Amino acid sequence: MTNILLVDQQQMVCQAMDLLLKKHKLRVIASVFTGQQALSWITDHPINSVIVNCPLPDVDDVVAIRQWLQVKPTLGIIGMSQTIVPAQVTQLLQIGIKGYVSQCSPIKELLHAIEQVAKNEVYLCPLVAHKIALHKTTNQDPTALLLDLSEREREVMQLIVQGQSVAEIAAKLFISAKTVCSYRYRLFAKVGVKNDVELTRFALQHQWVTHLI
């Protein structure tokens, strides 16, 4: 039997997802809000499937998922997000998640993902698969990429390049940490990188820093 753990920092979303999955005769063991809470449940309970809304509020997704898989290597993890970042999804697949679904997809896509992951198969909803394929075939000019960034994305980029943390960026721009993470994911998607280090390296390599700082 599939024992599902839901991980989403928004309590209402967790409750709605819990009810929806139970309506389809699926067993939800618990709903938690942080990566650390998820680690505790995975360690102490018979969890064999995790549905996680990315990004997590307390720890980097990659770090958290690696910790979960260290505890239970056979854990079937399905990622979800509203904004799809191809480079990030690809990285999560490389470290061991089994599925990824856009929150814009119909519920049948999530149900299908749960079914396939339970069979130890990898499943990407059509929207995610399309974005990853498009990302792999796109080679946009760096100057055009910079011009494509919004003013807020450039501000976040500048602070990342300066080495500031998510919390520090949030305080400086008077926005939430989750909003900062959303901007980071958009930047990763547009630039085609996986993390802050690669983003900074790309900015330095293409001399974006002179435009940003």
PEBELQUI-V349079 format. One record per residue. N is the residue number from 1. RES is the residue in one letter. PSI is psi in radians with two decimals (NA if undefined). OMEGA is omega in whole degrees, 0 to 359 (NA if undefined). NEAR is the number of other ideal C-beta (glycine too) atoms within 8 Angstrom. Layout:
n/res/psi/omega/near
N/RES/PSI/OMEGA/NEAR
N/RES/PSI/OMEGA/NEAR
This chain:
n/res/psi/omega/near
1/M/2.48/179/3
2/T/2.08/177/10
3/N/1.89/191/11
4/I/2.38/170/14
5/L/2.22/176/17
6/L/2.36/180/14
7/V/1.93/181/15
8/D/2.27/183/11
9/Q/-0.22/179/8
10/Q/1.95/186/8
11/Q/-0.71/181/7
12/M/-0.66/178/6
13/V/-0.75/178/9
14/C/-0.79/181/13
15/Q/-0.73/179/9
16/A/-0.74/179/8
17/M/-0.71/178/13
18/D/-0.88/181/11
19/L/-0.71/182/8
20/L/-0.78/181/9
21/L/-0.68/178/12
22/K/-0.55/177/10
23/K/-0.52/179/6
24/H/0.41/173/7
25/K/0.51/176/4
26/L/2.58/186/10
27/R/1.95/176/8
28/V/2.03/182/12
29/I/-0.73/182/10
30/A/2.86/174/8
31/S/2.23/179/13
32/V/2.95/191/11
33/F/-0.20/183/11
34/T/2.87/177/12
35/G/-0.64/180/14
36/Q/-0.71/176/9
37/Q/-0.70/179/10
38/A/-0.75/180/15
39/L/-0.72/179/12
40/S/-0.77/180/8
41/W/-0.73/180/13
42/I/-0.63/181/14
43/T/-0.70/191/7
44/D/-0.09/185/5
45/H/2.82/183/10
46/P/1.02/178/5
47/I/2.28/174/13
48/N/0.03/177/9
49/S/2.39/179/15
50/V/2.30/172/15
51/I/2.01/187/13
52/V/2.30/176/14
53/N/2.01/182/11
54/C/2.52/2/10
55/P/2.74/175/11
56/L/2.64/184/13
57/P/-0.34/190/9
58/D/-0.28/184/6
59/V/2.67/178/9
60/D/2.42/183/7
61/D/-0.79/182/14
62/V/-0.78/180/10
63/V/-0.82/182/9
64/A/-0.83/184/14
65/I/-0.63/175/14
66/R/-0.70/178/10
67/Q/-0.77/179/10
68/W/-0.76/183/14
69/L/-0.42/174/12
70/Q/-0.64/179/6
71/V/-0.77/181/9
72/K/1.61/184/9
73/P/-0.43/182/6
74/T/0.12/182/5
75/L/2.28/177/13
76/G/1.88/185/13
77/I/2.27/177/15
78/I/2.12/178/18
79/G/2.66/176/13
80/M/2.61/172/12
81/S/2.77/177/12
82/Q/-0.72/177/5
83/T/2.14/181/8
84/I/2.12/178/10
85/V/1.75/186/11
86/P/-0.78/181/13
87/A/-0.68/180/12
88/Q/-0.76/178/13
89/V/-0.76/179/15
90/T/-0.74/179/10
91/Q/-0.73/179/11
92/L/-0.66/176/14
93/L/-0.66/181/10
94/Q/-0.56/181/6
95/I/-0.13/170/10
96/G/0.02/175/10
97/I/2.75/186/11
98/K/-0.24/183/12
99/G/2.79/176/15
100/Y/2.33/185/14
101/V/2.37/174/14
102/S/2.47/176/13
103/Q/-0.22/177/8
104/C/-0.14/182/5
105/S/2.71/175/11
106/P/2.78/184/4
107/I/-0.50/181/7
108/K/-0.49/179/6
109/E/-0.72/177/12
110/L/-0.75/179/12
111/L/-0.71/178/10
112/H/-0.68/178/9
113/A/-0.78/179/14
114/I/-0.75/180/16
115/E/-0.79/182/8
116/Q/-0.72/180/12
117/V/-0.60/176/16
118/A/-0.42/177/9
119/K/0.16/182/6
120/N/0.52/175/6
121/E/2.73/176/7
122/V/2.36/180/8
123/Y/2.24/171/11
124/L/2.31/176/11
125/C/2.74/184/12
126/P/-0.68/181/8
127/L/-0.78/180/10
128/V/-0.79/180/13
129/A/-0.70/180/9
130/H/-0.76/181/8
131/K/-0.67/178/11
132/I/-0.77/179/12
133/A/-0.73/180/8
134/L/-0.71/180/9
135/H/-0.69/182/11
136/K/-0.48/184/7
137/T/-0.03/182/6
138/T/2.28/178/7
139/N/1.40/186/3
140/Q/2.53/179/7
141/D/2.35/182/5
142/P/-0.65/179/9
143/T/-0.71/178/7
144/A/-0.65/178/8
145/L/-0.80/180/11
146/L/-0.76/180/10
147/L/-0.43/181/6
148/D/-0.25/181/7
149/L/2.47/175/10
150/S/2.92/179/5
151/E/-0.74/180/5
152/R/-0.68/177/8
153/E/-0.65/178/12
154/R/-0.66/178/10
155/E/-0.80/179/9
156/V/-0.73/178/14
157/M/-0.81/181/14
158/Q/-0.78/183/10
159/L/-0.59/176/12
160/I/-0.80/180/14
161/V/-0.55/178/14
162/Q/-0.09/176/7
163/G/0.29/182/4
164/Q/2.57/181/8
165/S/2.96/178/5
166/V/-0.76/180/9
167/A/-0.72/180/7
168/E/-0.69/178/9
169/I/-0.75/180/13
170/A/-0.78/181/13
171/A/-0.71/184/7
172/K/-0.63/183/8
173/L/-0.01/179/11
174/F/0.77/176/5
175/I/2.94/181/6
176/S/2.80/177/6
177/A/-0.64/179/9
178/K/-0.68/178/9
179/T/-0.70/177/9
180/V/-0.78/179/14
181/C/-0.66/178/10
182/S/-0.75/177/10
183/Y/-0.68/178/11
184/R/-0.80/181/13
185/Y/-0.67/178/13
186/R/-0.73/178/11
187/L/-0.78/179/15
188/F/-0.74/182/15
189/A/-0.78/183/14
190/K/-0.67/184/10
191/V/-0.46/181/9
192/G/0.69/179/9
193/V/3.01/185/10
194/K/-0.37/186/8
195/N/3.12/183/9
196/D/-0.65/181/7
197/V/-0.81/180/6
198/E/-0.62/178/9
199/L/-0.78/179/15
200/T/-0.76/179/10
201/R/-0.73/180/8
202/F/-0.75/181/12
203/A/-0.71/179/12
204/L/-0.74/182/10
205/Q/-0.67/184/6
206/H/0.25/175/9
207/Q/0.64/175/7
208/W/-0.45/186/13
209/V/-0.65/180/9
210/T/-0.43/179/6
211/H/-0.42/191/6
212/L/-0.50/187/10
213/I/NA/NA/6
